Amino acid sequence: MCLALPARVIAIDGELATVELGGVRKEISLALVEGVQVEDYVLVHVGYALARVSPEEAERTLALLAEAGLEPSG
């Protein structure tokens, strides 16, 4: 099973972005998603942004993970 986590984009440099999730920052590729901007939320899997998601969807997903006892950390 694969799991993509929503993370907030805090910086962009070309096709690379720095995202933050649970206080952890990670550099990811934006090669698969167009039009991402700083402050957007993206679904991240194995170092790639797969899609943009709304802040509301990101918060719902993170809340469900927390409810299940999972602590996302990058």
Backbone torsions as a table, in degrees:
resi	resn	phi	psi	omega
1	MET	NA	137.7	178.1
2	CYS	-104.7	147.8	179.8
3	LEU	-133.7	124.3	174.2
4	ALA	-106.8	134.9	-177.8
5	LEU	-110.5	142.1	175.8
6	PRO	-76.8	136.0	178.2
7	ALA	-140.0	150.6	-178.7
8	ARG	-89.9	131.7	177.9
9	VAL	-77.6	125.7	-179.4
10	ILE	-112.9	-14.7	176.6
11	ALA	-160.4	150.3	178.3
12	ILE	-133.0	135.8	175.8
13	ASP	-137.5	92.8	-177.2
14	GLY	68.4	-123.3	179.0
15	GLU	-93.1	10.2	176.9
16	LEU	-112.9	146.1	177.0
17	ALA	-134.1	150.9	169.5
18	THR	-100.9	126.8	178.2
19	VAL	-116.5	159.6	178.9
20	GLU	-129.1	134.9	177.8
21	LEU	-148.5	119.9	178.7
22	GLY	61.1	32.3	179.8
23	GLY	83.1	-2.7	179.4
24	VAL	-101.6	133.2	177.3
25	ARG	-106.8	141.6	-177.7
26	LYS	-145.6	144.6	175.2
27	GLU	-90.7	132.2	-178.3
28	ILE	-132.0	166.0	176.8
29	SER	-91.8	140.3	174.6
30	LEU	-105.1	14.0	-174.4
31	ALA	-58.9	-25.4	-175.4
32	LEU	-97.1	-5.2	-175.6
33	VAL	-132.7	130.6	179.2
34	GLU	-97.5	151.7	170.5
35	GLY	77.0	16.0	179.5
36	VAL	-73.2	137.3	178.9
37	GLN	-126.2	161.2	175.2
38	VAL	-57.1	137.8	-177.9
39	GLU	86.4	-8.4	173.2
40	ASP	-70.1	158.9	170.5
41	TYR	-106.2	138.3	177.5
42	VAL	-129.5	151.9	172.3
43	LEU	-84.2	125.7	-175.6
44	VAL	-113.4	132.0	175.3
45	HIS	-142.5	128.2	-180.0
46	VAL	41.0	46.6	173.7
47	GLY	84.9	7.9	179.4
48	TYR	-125.0	139.9	168.8
49	ALA	-78.9	128.2	-179.3
50	LEU	-97.6	-31.4	-177.7
51	ALA	-166.8	156.3	170.6
52	ARG	-84.6	146.9	174.7
53	VAL	-133.3	157.3	179.4
54	SER	-72.1	155.8	176.0
55	PRO	-57.8	-35.1	-180.0
56	GLU	-65.9	-43.3	178.5
57	GLU	-65.7	-39.9	178.2
58	ALA	-61.1	-46.1	-179.3
59	GLU	-64.8	-40.7	177.9
60	ARG	-61.9	-44.2	-179.7
61	THR	-63.9	-46.0	-179.9
62	LEU	-64.9	-35.9	177.3
63	ALA	-65.8	-41.2	177.9
64	LEU	-64.3	-40.3	177.5
65	LEU	-63.4	-42.7	178.8
66	ALA	-63.8	-40.7	178.3
67	GLU	-61.8	-33.8	178.9
68	ALA	-80.9	-1.6	178.1
69	GLY	86.4	14.4	178.6
70	LEU	-98.9	133.4	178.8
71	GLU	-107.6	96.4	179.4
72	PRO	-62.3	135.4	177.6
73	SER	-144.6	70.5	175.6
74	GLY	75.5	NA	NA
